[in-house]
Each structure stands twice: as structure tokens, then as C-alpha cells.
């Protein structure tokens, strides 16, 4: 179920980006999704959990499609900064403290990778490209993954997903508020222009 929810949330964001535009969507957040997905694939292989592997592999093409819409070739420095952040938060802790240390680092990176999206939504009054549904569905997916990790006593992964789930719901609420503000502005403009 968590894998399906992940696919649905990414489809929702891609559809919104294709139909409405990319205003407010953070390239850094989506590039980090790719790096973090690669880490989860490696972790899943190490844990012999094909569900974890499929969770990241199934959304990878969709995430790449969102990134393509954001034209990363125009801002390659964003991808380089994301790579540095990923190496510092995920690879270095894994090297020194093993998978458990790396997964705790991934938790921080997962929450941190949502910060650019939060800043984008806060910065763009309309943030029309950001899908409230996608981030709400992602929150549900986080809850499902927390149940999965807890059931298998994978506490580092559970912690990581708790952090990202909290960030997901925050983005969904902020984007919803921004969309409501944008609709009110449109109504106000129509009323005052007539």
C-alpha cells in the first residue's frame, strides 16, 4: 500500500506541474528525492526488503519527469549542492556508523529536503504548481511506511519517515493556505475590476 501511495502522490504532483505549471515547485527538493531514493534502494537491498527497493524504484521515473519539467540544466548548481548535502547527511554517516547511522542521517536529509519546498511555497504567494493532494497523499504514505518499519523494528527508518511525514503535512497545509489566498485574490480582482 505504501508503494502505491508513493506512486499516486508523485503522479498527482506531475499532473499538476503539467497542467498548471511549476510555480512554487522546488528543484532542490525533487533532486534530493532522487538521491534519497537511491539510498533507500541500497538500504532495501542490504535489508533484503524488496518492498523498500520497489518503493523507490517505482517512483523514480515519475520523479525524473517532475525534475525534467523544472529544467535542471538551467540550474546545475542546485544539483551539485544537493549532492553535497546528500553526501554529508547520508553517505558519511553510513561510512562511519553503518546503515543505522546512515538511515538516521537520511531522516535528517528527508526532513531537510522538504525545506526548499517549504521555502518555495512561502516565497510564492500563489504556489500554484504545488499539489496539495500530492503532499497529503505523501503524508498518508509516510504513515504506512512508519507502520511497516515499526513492524520490522527498523527504528532508524521509522524515525526518518516520522521526520519526513511531519514535513509533508506542513507543506500540504501551507500550500493549501497559499491556494486559498490565491483564489481570494482572484475573486477580489474580479470584484474590483467590474
Secondary structure, 3 states (H helix, E strand, C coil): CHHHHHHHHHHHHHHHHHHCCCCCCCHHHHHHHHHHHHHHHHHHHHHCCHHHHHHHHHHHHHHHHHHHHCCHHHCHHHHHHHHHHHHHHHHHHHHHHHHHHHHHHHHHHHHHHHHHHHHHHHHCCCCCCCCHHHHHHHHHHHHHHHHHHHHCCCHHHHHHHHHHHHHHHHHHHHHHHHHHHHHHHHHHHHHHHC
